[in-house]
Structure formats: structure tokens, C-alpha cells
Amino acid sequence: MGPALKTIERGRSSGFAPGMTRGLLFVVLAAMLVGYSFWVYLRVELPVRRSRGLASFRALALVVILALLFDPRISDTGTAASAPRWVLLDASLSMAAQVEGQSAWDGARARAAALENEGWALVTFGAETAAEGADDGPGQTRTLLAPALERAAEAGARAVRVLSDLRFEDRVAVRAALDALPLQVDFEGFGADLVNGGISSFAVPDAPRPEGTVTAVVEFHGFGADNATLEIRADDEVVFSQIVPLPDPGLRRRLDVVLPVPEEAGRMRYSARLLVEGDAFASDDEAIEYSTVGHQEGALVLVSLEPDWEPRFLLSVLEDVTGLAGAGYLRVGPERFVSIGPAVERAGPVDSVVVGRAVRDAAMLVVHGLSGDADAWSRQLVERAPRSILLASDRGGAAFAGVLTATSQGGEWYASGDIPSSPLVAELAGAEILGLPPLTDVLLPSESIEVVSPLDLQLRGIGAPAAAFHLDDGRRGRRVLGLASGFWRWAMREGPGRDAYRRLWSGLSGWVLADESAAAAEPRPTRWVFARGDAVTWSVPGDSVEMRITILRGDSTVVDTVALGGTVPSLGSLPPGMYHYRAFDGADEELAAGRFDVSANSSEMIPSPTQPQATGPTPVATAGAGAERPLRTSPWPYLFLITLLCAEWVLRRRTGLR
């Protein structure tokens, strides 16, 4: 016998049990609380009449609170006839599955009505537990039984009848509740012998170029049949169709599908549908996904308006430290851009429309070479992305970013070893900055502007400090304005310079991306596919400017509302389906248009029907002699506690204490 087993045997032989330990701990803590109460009134408070009585009231109140925290079992003196009985009716979507026109909900609802006539209280459950008597039909998107059992125990119920298709999502929690709660739980199953097949998940990656192929990932489930037809459509055009074997009940099967990329750039709507003969549940047959062709949505986008070494080093470092996919564009003509990056990854030349789409959907924008003679398209880049890093090449470019500076100062500007106070102090701590290659063309902000810079520069290493950046945390989003050039020299060779370069841009990009309040470049939904029952939220750019948002389903307008710029309003939940939207400014000029979906897809049918069983000894659940329930379920301790607190307060005021 090992040492651990010997210890257990000694504990058993001495009569030492967990319940005894818990009781001893309660006695010790209660004694400490009583002693504390008397010490306060007899030693700390002013000496008044009835000090011992006041101490007794406080001590009793603290002991009652402690008892509620320990929550012991108390005797239930009620009779079996007086104890409430609950019938828990499953109101999740899976109960709507039909066989020959009859659903599981129909049978369970009829059984619940019969139990109601016998005096049982009807409560529906699913994602949430409804109020007693509520019955809105099978529309909840999850099947969670454990919270409903806990609520029944809290309400003093002793007998519970569960009417469900037994596809519980929280089976482990249900088993724990059956072990711990003083309930007599019986299960009645409905909806057997169903046939179903559905899409568990569906994902299509963005395609950076309108050519080649992409690999979509489909997971599906099913039961009651051997095979099904998997069909994928791109904007209602069938691009894949194949007969696939269904997995065993309760399991999923994954399939990688190679799809051709459309030749036209834009946002593509894909739908994956599983067709099974005799399918009883339609809500999980189809899943929707949107994919962007021509650029990657939510990527890091760098636009260089003039040739320079900086983008070559900066793009790769930012991709590495942010984990975002990167896309770089170098402007070589008024309407011509070429990709930045390794030659094997470069696409053909693109126009400003393609670059504009990438900027619009970017998670963060980097604009390099912004100058005073930039054209209107280049100047608009400053306003199109709320989270951006702007590298100005002259005072005109800095003015577009909202910072007035003097003409750029030439010479050799070295990084100062004194790190100024900024949000990036931790990033630069420990970096070897002294002795790095000098920077050039420093823009000195006017004295009227309060500059927040993570790094200072000194002319020839001895001059007055000058800011290398300006961190702008304005109402339109976070921006970083670069006030110097030549950082790429730090990254050319291995050593302290490359480490400092990485630390600097890691801190700057992290600070920019930490702004979660930044809105999109144009009015748009926060997601292209919303789950059933989720609120449709909107991202509205601008600065407190009113915009009108219209949402249509087919030819019918379902939402027509006014939203304030710089906010993320909620338009409430919408029924499943595809919707089109249009956004207008105050002059009724259209700002944006597009489409989004509210998915009907549900994972309700994935779990196989299983009746939970208690794993430990069944708690006493019958009312009458020997029945027990938690102390917290009784109203008397709370009433007693309120009485004690009120009595102490009244006596304190009568004796002159505050």
C-alpha cells in the first residue's frame, strides 16, 4: 500500500471526513467573526449603552452571511403535494425537425399540456431558461439544460420532467447537476428515427489575385442516411458538386474543396449546401461565406507614393510582428501600381480602383512618401483608414496629416538614448539605440502642437531633441506620423540596429491596432455573415455626422434608420436571409452599397440523442421526511439578515453612534 493510500486509510479510521472539515472551518471562522464584532464595539467604538447588544446583532449578521456562503443543506419540511413540480420543455430549433408532417415539438408540447393539467409548472429552455408559463415555440439556437435544472432547484422544485429530443450541448454540466442538485429528474425523448444532413462549418479564404484557385474547407454531419450531395455555389453558380459519405452520428467530416477564383475582382458570396433525401431539418442544410477577390480583407496594406528603400524592409517587418497578411503597392504612374515583395509573389500591375478596395478593407494602412504635391487620390488615403501609419516626405505631407511643421532639416540625426514618456516605453526598453545609423530629413513640428513621440533625435548627436514620430489618438482613430526618413538603414545588417527597428515598428503597429473603436472606411456591417439571433451591428465612419442606412430584403425595406458617424450602432436581429444595404449622407448622396447575410445555419442536430445519467449517488429529492435542500433556496436567512442589519442601524442611531 502506497503512502497516499495509507494516509487515506488513517483518515477514514480516525473518522475524519470532508464534511467534518467543512464544519470545523465554519466554526473557526464564525468564532473569529464574533470576536471581531465584540472587539469593534468594546474597544474601537465610543463606549455607549447596549454595546454588547449591538455587537451581538453584528456578530449574528456576519454569521448568517458566512452560513449563506457555506450553503449547507437544511431539512425540507414541506409535503410532497406542496413541493412544486416542473416540466422543462425543450424550445430549441432541433425540436422543429419534422417527419411526415409531425415534429418533435408537436409531441412534446402535447405532453407538456397534459402535465400542466396535472399541476406541473411549464418552463421552456434552450439557450436561455424562459419565465414560468412562457411558450414561444422552438426558436432558440442552443440546448443548455444545466441552467434550467439549477433554476428549478433554486425555485424549490423537487420533481422535474424533461421533454426534449435529448440533443444536449452541455452533457458534462448536466451530469454534474444531476449529481449535486436535490432533484428527481425524469427524461422523455421525442423525435426519434430522423434523417438529417447539414453543414457544420464553411470557410473560403480571400484570393489576392483574380486567377488560380482557392481551397475551401467544409465540415458536415448527418445521420439516418449513408450519402449526401455536397454542392457549392459562387453567386448562385454551381462550382462544385459531389456525392459524399456521411460520418457516424455525433461526428463531423472535413472536406477540402479546390474552387476556381472568379476572373472579376470584388466580394464573392459562396454557399455550401448538403442535400439528403428525406431531410427532416432544413436549418442546417446551407452555410454562407463571403470571400474577397483581388485583395485580402483585414490585411496590412502599404502604399508607397515614391520609390524608396523603406517599404522593402518595413512591409516584411510589419507582417511578422502583427501576424497580418501584407499587401504592398508602389505607384509608378497616375493609374498604375506594381506589387511590393518577392518577385515570385508579385501580381501584374493594377489600377487605383484595386488599390482603393484593398485600402478600404485594410486592418491597418501604411502610406509612404506623402508629400505636399500629392494628387487628390493620394490625399484621400489619409482619410480612408482610421488606423494608419503615415510617413511624410515634406512639410506638405505632414500638413495633410494635420501636423504643421517647418521645412525638413537635413544633416545627420542620431537617436537619443533618453527614451521619452510614451505608450511605447516598454517596447523600446533595453534596445541598443545609441550608435545606430543616422536619420535624415527631420520635420520639426510647430511649438503650438503637443507632440507625443516614442523616440527623440539629436542633430549630430548633441543638439536639442526632436521628435521622430507623432502619436495621434484622435476621434477619427489612431495614427502615427513619421517625422524622419532613413529608418531602413537600421535594418540592413544583423545586430542591434535590426533589433531596434523591429522593436520600434512592433510597438507602433501594436499601438495603432489596439484601437478597437476604429470604424471602417465606409458605412458597412461589422460582419458579412451574422449568426441567427445576433444583433446586426454597423460600423459608421466620420466625426459625429448623421448618415441614413437602408436595409432591403428583396424589394422590401426592413430597416431605414439614421446613424451617427464614429459609432457602432445595433440595428437589432433580423430573420435569416440575404439583405442588401445602402448608406447615404446628409445630402442624400449614396456613400456605400452592398449585401450581407443572416445565417440560418444551426449546429443543433450535431449531438446525438443521449439521456444523461448521474455518475454519483442520487441526491435526496422527494419532499417530506428526510428531504434536504440548499440553505440559499430558503427566504428566511435573507429576511433574518435584513432584520439584524436594520436593528443594528436603529440602535446605533438611538445610542448616538453614526
URQUIHU-V130275 format. One record per backbone hydrogen bond with DSSP energy under -0.5 kcal/mol. CO is the residue of the C=O (numbers start at 1). NH is the residue of the N-H. If there is no record, write none. Layout:
co: <CO CO>
nh: <NH NH>
//
This chain:
co: <2 3 4 5 6 7 8 9 10 11 12 15 17 18 19 20 21 22 23 24 25 26 27 28 29 30 31 32 33 34 35 36 37 38 39 39 40 40 48 50 51 52 53 54 55 56 57 58 59 60 61 62 63 64 65 66 67 67 72 74 75 76 78 79 84 84 85 86 86 87 87 88 88 89 91 91 92 93 94 95 97 99 102 103 104 105 106 107 108 109 110 111 112 113 114 115 115 116 121 122 123 124 125 126 128 131 137 140 142 143 143 143 145 145 146 147 148 149 150 151 152 153 158 159 160 160 161 161 162 162 163 164 166 166 170 171 172 173 174 175 176 177 178 181 183 184 186 188 195 196 198 198 201 203 206 207 209 212 214 214 216 216 217 218 219 219 220 221 223 226 228 228 229 229 230 231 232 232 233 233 234 236 237 240 242 244 248 253 255 255 257 257 259 266 266 268 268 269 270 271 272 273 273 274 275 276 280 282 284 285 287 289 291 291 292 293 295 296 299 299 299 300 301 302 302 303 303 304 309 309 310 310 311 312 313 314 315 316 317 318 319 325 327 328 329 329 330 333 336 336 337 338 340 342 342 343 347 350 351 352 353 354 355 356 357 359 360 361 364 365 366 366 367 368 370 370 371 375 376 377 378 379 380 380 381 386 387 388 389 389 390 390 391 391 394 395 396 397 398 399 404 408 409 411 412 412 413 414 417 418 422 424 425 428 431 433 439 440 442 442 443 444 446 448 449 451 452 455 456 457 458 458 459 459 466 468 470 470 471 472 472 474 477 478 479 480 480 481 482 483 485 486 487 487 488 489 493 495 496 497 498 499 500 501 502 503 504 505 506 507 508 509 510 512 514 515 519 524 528 530 531 534 535 536 537 538 539 539 540 540 542 545 547 548 549 550 551 551 552 552 553 556 556 559 561 563 564 565 567 569 572 574 577 579 580 581 582 583 583 584 585 589 592 594 596 597 597 598 603 610 624 627 629 630 631 635 636 637 638 639 640 641 642 643 644 645 646 647 648 649 650 651 652 653>
nh: <6 7 8 9 10 11 12 13 14 16 15 17 21 22 23 24 25 26 27 28 29 30 31 32 33 34 35 36 37 38 39 40 41 42 43 44 44 45 51 54 55 56 57 58 59 60 61 62 63 64 65 66 67 68 69 70 71 72 631 629 77 624 624 83 158 159 121 88 161 89 123 90 163 125 139 140 95 96 97 105 104 102 99 107 108 109 110 111 112 113 114 115 116 117 118 118 120 119 87 133 89 130 91 144 130 134 139 93 144 145 169 170 148 149 150 151 152 153 154 155 157 156 184 86 162 186 88 163 164 188 90 190 168 610 174 175 176 177 178 179 180 181 619 183 185 160 162 164 280 223 200 221 219 217 208 294 211 261 216 259 218 257 203 255 200 201 253 198 196 246 230 244 231 275 242 273 239 240 235 271 237 238 234 232 230 228 251 220 218 257 216 259 214 268 293 270 291 235 289 233 287 231 275 276 229 279 98 285 199 274 272 270 268 293 207 266 297 299 301 363 364 327 366 304 329 305 368 331 312 313 313 314 315 316 317 318 319 320 321 322 323 300 302 340 304 331 338 336 332 333 350 330 328 345 346 346 339 337 355 356 357 358 359 360 361 362 521 298 301 389 303 368 391 305 393 394 374 379 380 381 381 382 383 384 385 388 365 480 367 391 392 482 369 370 398 399 400 401 403 402 446 410 442 413 414 460 439 458 419 420 425 428 429 431 433 436 413 485 409 444 445 406 449 450 451 453 471 468 416 466 414 461 462 463 457 483 472 481 473 474 479 477 474 388 472 390 482 470 392 443 440 489 490 491 491 492 498 499 500 501 502 503 504 505 506 507 508 509 510 511 512 513 514 515 516 518 386 539 597 599 534 574 537 571 526 540 524 541 566 567 544 565 563 584 561 582 558 559 554 580 556 553 558 551 549 547 567 544 540 538 536 533 598 596 552 594 550 591 592 548 588 585 583 581 579 530 599 577 606 612 627 76 74 633 634 639 640 641 642 643 644 645 646 647 648 649 650 651 652 653 654 655 657 656>
//
